[in-house]
Amino acid sequence: MSLTVKDIERFIAAGPAVLVRVAEALGSTPREAGAFMLVSSDRQLGTIGGGQLEYLAVDHARKLLTGKSEEGTIEVPLGPGIGQCCGGRVVLQFSNLDGPIAADLTDGVRAARAAQPPVYVFGAGHVGRALATALAPLPYRIVLIDTRPALMHDLPEGVATLVSPMPEAEVRAAPAGAAFVAVTHDHALDFMITGEALRRGDAAYVGMVGSKTKRAQFRRWFKANEGTPAALSQLVCPIGGDVSAEKLPEIIAALTTAEIVGKMGQKACPKPSEQVAAEQAGED
């Protein structure tokens, strides 16, 4: 999961701990340089990749806590010698989590979270709440937006909420590279939000809950409101695809989360799908 400053502060408050950070990652490795975990005498928070590498790191960190080892770095080859076959090498840095190091760590995590790309979920109904919950552990800033304040409760830590009488205005104010998902209780509002997101041209993902019929209705509405085929090619509707026939909110949320993760790292909008190409042909 994506650790928060509160996670770290709670862990530190429980007692002495060691910071284990991947200082270098050479070749094929389970985590990248900068990945870290915290280790105490009986707990750990975060991960540097699991497996034998992590067992070795936890053991070394606990020796540091008891004075049987020292701060510094160790290099670990990820080969048969430790029962892993990644083939790379990692350099791990071990530091007692004292005041200055803890402050640097929390400052770094706070800055990293502020720089995370946002995912805006419009609609706090069953699907919207399930989607926000599924996205919460991931390294994104999750914002759940609705016109109804009564629905903004019992959400996971890290999910920001925004009550807005004009949700489509929040689309215009969002930064480039954001993801937008319209799952409101009102089809007209879904259309307005989705239309705004598509017109931006710089969204990482634009999704709308619905069916093939709703998509066709939106296409006609979007064309009538000066939407272009190129902009329409960015739309994912129905969200979650056709992998499963199940319509449970949690399943839709899981499948949509996978779609968002797949798009957030892309530098350009996807090319028109066969479905969109067919729609464009039908407009001629």
C-alpha positions in Angstrom: 0.0 0.0 0.0 1.0 3.6 -0.4 2.2 4.7 3.1 0.9 8.0 4.6 2.6 10.3 7.0 0.1 9.2 9.7 1.1 5.5 9.1 4.7 6.4 9.7 4.1 8.6 12.7 2.0 5.9 14.4 4.7 3.3 13.7 7.5 5.6 15.1 5.4 6.5 18.2 5.1 2.8 19.1 8.9 2.5 19.8 12.4 2.3 18.4 12.6 1.4 14.7 15.0 1.1 11.8 14.6 2.6 8.3 15.6 0.2 5.6 15.9 1.9 2.2 16.8 0.5 -1.2 19.8 2.8 -1.9 20.6 1.2 -5.3 18.8 -1.3 -7.6 21.0 -2.9 -10.2 19.5 -5.1 -12.9 16.3 -7.1 -12.2 15.1 -6.3 -8.7 11.7 -6.6 -6.9 11.6 -2.9 -5.9 13.1 0.3 -7.2 15.7 2.6 -5.6 14.1 4.7 -2.9 11.6 2.0 -1.8 11.7 1.6 2.0 10.2 -0.2 5.0 10.3 0.4 8.7 11.2 -2.4 11.1 10.7 -2.6 14.9 11.3 -5.5 17.3 8.0 -7.1 16.4 6.5 -5.3 13.4 7.2 -3.9 10.0 5.6 -1.3 7.8 6.0 -1.2 4.0 8.1 -3.5 1.8 11.3 -3.6 -0.2 10.0 -6.5 -2.3 9.3 -9.5 0.0 11.0 -12.9 -0.3 14.3 -13.8 1.1 15.7 -10.3 0.5 13.1 -8.9 2.9 13.7 -11.6 5.5 17.4 -10.8 5.4 16.7 -7.1 5.7 14.4 -7.5 8.7 16.9 -9.7 10.5 19.7 -7.2 9.9 17.5 -4.3 11.1 16.5 -6.1 14.3 20.2 -6.8 15.0 20.8 -3.1 14.6 18.0 -2.4 17.2 19.7 -4.7 19.7 23.2 -3.4 19.0 24.4 -6.5 17.2 25.0 -4.7 13.9 25.7 -1.1 12.8 24.1 1.5 10.6 25.3 1.5 7.0 24.8 -0.4 3.8 24.9 -4.0 2.6 24.9 -5.3 -1.0 22.7 -8.3 -1.7 22.9 -10.4 -4.9 19.5 -11.7 -5.9 20.6 -15.2 -6.9 20.5 -18.8 -5.8 22.5 -17.9 -2.7 19.4 -16.4 -1.0 16.8 -18.5 -2.9 15.8 -15.8 -5.4 16.3 -15.7 -9.1 15.8 -12.1 -10.0 19.4 -11.9 -11.1 20.0 -8.3 -10.0 21.6 -6.7 -7.0 20.4 -4.3 -4.4 22.2 -2.1 -1.9 20.2 -1.6 1.3 20.8 1.2 3.7 20.0 0.8 7.4 19.4 3.8 9.7 18.1 4.1 13.2 14.9 6.1 12.9 15.8 9.0 15.1 14.4 12.5 15.1 16.2 14.1 12.1 15.9 10.9 9.9 12.2 10.5 10.9 11.6 14.2 9.9 13.3 13.8 6.6 11.3 10.6 5.9 7.9 12.1 6.7 8.8 15.3 4.7 9.7 13.1 1.7 6.6 11.1 2.0 4.5 14.3 2.3 6.1 15.8 -0.8 5.7 12.5 -2.8 2.1 12.3 -2.0 1.5 15.9 -3.0 3.0 15.1 -6.3 0.9 12.0 -6.9 -1.4 12.2 -9.9 -5.1 12.7 -8.9 -8.0 10.5 -9.6 -11.4 12.3 -9.4 -14.3 10.0 -8.8 -17.6 11.8 -9.4 -20.5 10.2 -7.5 -20.5 8.9 -4.0 -23.1 6.2 -4.6 -22.4 2.4 -4.4 -20.0 2.3 -7.3 -18.2 5.5 -6.5 -17.6 4.6 -2.9 -16.4 1.1 -3.9 -14.1 2.7 -6.5 -12.6 5.2 -4.0 -12.1 2.3 -1.6 -10.3 0.2 -4.2 -8.1 3.1 -5.2 -7.2 4.3 -1.7 -4.1 2.0 -1.2 -2.6 3.0 -4.5 -0.1 5.9 -5.1 -2.7 8.4 -6.3 -4.5 11.3 -4.7 -8.2 10.2 -4.6 -10.9 12.8 -4.6 -14.5 11.7 -4.3 -16.9 14.5 -5.5 -20.7 14.7 -5.1 -23.5 17.2 -4.8 -24.8 15.4 -1.7 -23.0 16.0 1.6 -24.9 13.2 3.4 -23.0 10.6 1.5 -19.5 11.8 2.4 -18.8 9.5 5.4 -17.1 6.2 6.4 -14.5 6.4 3.7 -10.9 5.0 3.8 -8.1 7.2 5.2 -6.5 9.2 2.4 -9.7 9.6 0.3 -10.4 13.4 0.1 -14.0 14.4 -0.3 -15.5 17.5 -2.0 -19.1 18.6 -2.0 -19.7 20.7 -5.1 -22.9 22.1 -6.6 -21.2 22.1 -10.0 -18.9 19.0 -10.3 -18.1 19.7 -13.9 -16.3 22.9 -12.7 -13.9 20.7 -10.7 -12.9 19.0 -14.0 -11.8 22.3 -15.4 -9.7 23.1 -12.3 -7.8 19.7 -12.3 -4.2 19.4 -13.3 -3.0 17.7 -16.5 -2.5 14.0 -16.3 -5.5 13.4 -14.0 -8.0 10.6 -14.2 -11.7 11.2 -14.2 -14.5 8.7 -13.6 -18.2 9.7 -13.8 -20.4 7.4 -11.7 -23.1 9.8 -10.5 -26.8 9.2 -10.0 -27.7 11.4 -13.0 -27.0 10.6 -16.6 -27.1 14.2 -17.6 -24.5 15.1 -15.0 -22.4 12.1 -16.1 -22.5 13.5 -19.6 -21.5 17.0 -18.5 -18.6 15.7 -16.4 -17.3 13.3 -19.1 -17.7 16.0 -21.8 -15.5 18.4 -19.8 -12.9 15.8 -19.2 -12.7 14.7 -22.8 -12.4 18.3 -24.1 -9.3 18.9 -21.9 -7.3 16.6 -24.1 -4.7 15.9 -21.4 -6.5 13.4 -19.1 -4.8 10.1 -18.4 -8.1 8.3 -18.2 -11.8 9.3 -18.7 -14.4 6.7 -17.8 -18.1 6.7 -17.4 -20.4 4.1 -15.9 -23.0 2.8 -18.2 -23.8 0.5 -21.1 -23.3 0.4 -24.9 -26.7 2.2 -25.2 -25.5 5.0 -22.8 -22.3 5.3 -24.7 -24.2 5.7 -28.0 -26.4 8.4 -26.4 -23.4 10.2 -25.1 -21.7 10.0 -28.5 -24.7 11.8 -30.0 -24.8 14.4 -27.2 -21.1 15.0 -27.4 -21.2 15.5 -31.2 -24.1 17.9 -30.8 -22.0 19.9 -28.2 -19.0 20.3 -30.5 -17.1 17.2 -29.3 -14.7 15.7 -31.7 -14.1 12.0 -32.7 -10.5 12.4 -31.5 -11.7 13.5 -28.0 -14.3 10.7 -28.0 -11.5 8.1 -28.6 -10.3 8.7 -25.0 -13.6 7.6 -23.4 -13.8 4.3 -21.5 -17.5 3.3 -21.3 -18.7 1.0 -20.0 -16.0 1.2 -17.3 -14.6 -2.2 -16.2 -14.9 -3.6 -19.7 -16.6 -7.0 -20.3 -14.2 -9.2 -18.3 -17.0 -10.2 -15.9 -20.8 -10.4 -16.2 -21.0 -9.5 -12.5 -22.4 -6.1 -11.8 -21.5 -5.8 -8.1 -20.1 -2.4 -7.3 -16.9 -4.0 -5.8 -16.3 -6.0 -9.0 -16.9 -2.9 -11.3 -14.5 -1.0 -9.0 -11.8 -3.6 -9.1 -11.9 -3.8 -12.9 -12.0 -0.1 -13.3 -9.1 0.3 -10.9 -7.1 -2.0 -13.2 -8.0 0.2 -16.2 -6.9 3.4 -14.4 -3.6 1.9 -13.3 -2.9 0.8 -16.8 -3.5 4.3 -18.2 -1.9 6.5 -15.5 1.6 5.7 -16.6 1.0 6.4 -20.3 2.3 9.6 -21.8 -0.3 9.9 -24.5 -4.0 9.2 -24.9 -4.8 5.8 -26.4 -5.6 5.4 -30.0 -9.2 5.0 -31.0 -10.5 1.5 -30.4 -12.3 -0.6 -33.0 -15.5 0.4 -31.3 -14.7 4.1 -31.7 -13.6 3.6 -35.3 -16.9 1.9 -36.0 -18.8 4.8 -34.4 -16.8 7.3 -36.5 -17.6 5.4 -39.6 -21.3 5.4 -38.7 -21.2 9.2 -38.5 -20.1 9.6 -42.2 
